Amino acid sequence: MTMLTLDTSPAVSFHYRTPVASRSGLARLFAAAVVNSQFRETLLCEPDSALAGGYLGQSFSLTEQETAIVRTIRAKNLTDFAQKVNQALKAI
């Protein structure tokens, strides 16, 4: 009898990547940008203000590298912003 498992993670990792769970601050940042157009425009035009102000009174738990990436990216829309963040994260 064959056993079916839903475990999709490799048994051995040959390179270091930050686990998805530790990127929850970025996930919250993008979720806020998706659901709130005012926050999205602030993020795109003034990322420092968006990070400083947080969303609904809560700040985003970002690493120093993630914060630096978000602050330096300039994009015309959220899709472009997300692609640039993803490219920058792959480089670190």
C-alpha positions in Angstrom: 0.0 0.0 0.0 1.3 3.5 -0.9 1.2 6.2 1.7 0.1 9.6 0.5 1.7 12.6 2.1 1.1 16.3 1.8 4.5 17.3 2.9 6.0 19.3 0.0 9.1 20.7 1.6 12.4 19.0 0.7 14.2 16.9 3.3 17.4 18.8 2.7 17.9 22.4 1.7 21.0 23.1 -0.3 20.7 26.9 -0.1 19.5 29.4 2.5 16.2 31.1 2.1 14.3 33.1 4.6 11.3 31.0 5.6 7.9 32.2 4.4 6.7 32.6 8.0 9.4 35.2 8.7 8.1 37.3 5.8 4.7 37.8 7.5 5.5 41.5 7.8 5.7 41.8 4.0 2.6 39.8 3.6 0.7 42.2 5.9 2.2 45.2 4.1 0.9 43.8 0.7 -2.5 42.9 2.2 -2.9 46.4 3.5 -2.0 47.8 0.0 -4.5 45.5 -1.7 -7.5 46.3 0.5 -6.9 50.1 1.1 -6.3 52.3 -1.9 -5.1 55.2 0.2 -2.5 53.1 1.9 -1.5 51.7 -1.5 -0.9 55.2 -3.0 1.1 56.2 0.1 3.2 53.0 -0.3 3.9 53.7 -3.9 4.5 57.4 -3.6 5.9 57.7 -0.1 7.1 54.4 1.2 8.8 55.9 4.3 5.4 57.4 5.4 3.6 54.1 4.7 6.1 52.2 6.9 6.2 54.8 9.6 2.4 55.1 9.8 1.7 51.4 9.6 -1.9 50.2 9.0 -4.8 50.4 11.3 -2.5 51.4 14.2 -0.2 48.5 13.8 3.4 48.6 12.4 4.9 46.1 10.0 7.5 43.6 11.4 10.1 43.9 8.6 13.7 43.0 8.7 16.3 45.8 8.1 16.8 44.4 4.6 13.1 44.3 3.8 12.7 47.8 5.1 15.5 49.1 3.0 14.1 47.3 -0.1 10.6 48.8 0.5 12.0 52.3 1.0 14.1 52.3 -2.2 11.6 50.8 -4.7 9.7 53.2 -6.9 6.8 51.7 -8.9 3.8 52.9 -10.8 1.4 50.2 -9.5 1.3 47.5 -6.9 2.0 44.7 -9.3 5.2 46.5 -10.4 6.1 47.1 -6.7 5.6 43.5 -5.8 7.8 42.3 -8.7 10.6 44.6 -7.7 10.4 43.5 -4.1 10.5 39.9 -5.2 13.5 40.5 -7.4 15.3 42.4 -4.6 14.6 39.6 -2.1 16.0 37.0 -4.5 19.3 39.0 -4.7 19.8 38.8 -0.9 
